[in-house]
């Protein structure tokens, strides 16, 4: 059976590096020099314990097992996927080379690398079925992807549609040092899944509700042309008492563009505070605070 591996470089923060350098990589800086092809998992576990005296057995087993898999179990021709939590996209490709120890990339958290040929199409998490999303939820750095999720990811990455809807799958489990490790990260992804399932009006009400929970009173614009003022929030509810926050909500899959941001910022009164909310995100970088205006 064909195998697909999830490689989560530094929790997904190496996504762009993987794509731009045509590789997949893991860190484990201290263990990496000893992780040569053919090394046994038992040896790696013992080395892990020697390098980190007092480490829990579960931590050593989990970490060493993932390094062992990356070095010894992955083969050329296996498929690979990595995930960007920031952009909510998956990058899918195929391993084209053996494991290499890269001292030049060690400080970047990529001590052990394998060359990869990535497909040009990135897969939006929201385009996957819920069962596939759930099976990809593990926070392990290296793990096998369920077969149905593998088929769906490859189909979408190559511009095709999955032949059948994936069945509910049970994700692979490995020994973890803490059964609650990663729960917060998994929960955060599930929350984002729920938010993206909202329609536009529900998203607008959610943003207004968050502002009310922060102590503001809000005025929500009805559907139709609002000139970039979906919500107005202020301490008094009328906008007379500062700060008056003007909110524009863009709830969509497509990423926001620089022209939209400039239009939003340029249309604000000098005394207003602006909040631009986009579930699509920016092309590669998040908007940050600019002269009292905020985009998220």
Buried (B, 14 or more C-beta within 10 A) or exposed (E): EEBBBBBBBBBBEBBBBBBEBBBBBBBBEEBBBBBEEEBEBEBBBEBBBEBBEEBEEBBBBBBBBBBBBBBBBBEEEBBBBBBBBBBBBBBBBBBEEEBBBBEEBBEBBBBBBBBBEBBEBBBBBBBBBEBBBBBBBBBBBBBBBBBBBBBBBBBBBEEEEBEEEBEEBEBEEBEBBEEEBBEEBBEEBBEBBEEBEBEBEEBBBBBBEEBEEEEBBBBBBEEEEBEBBBBBBBBEEEBEEEEBBBBBBBBEEEBBEEEBBEEBBEBBEEEBBBBBBBBBBBEEEEBEEEEEBBBB
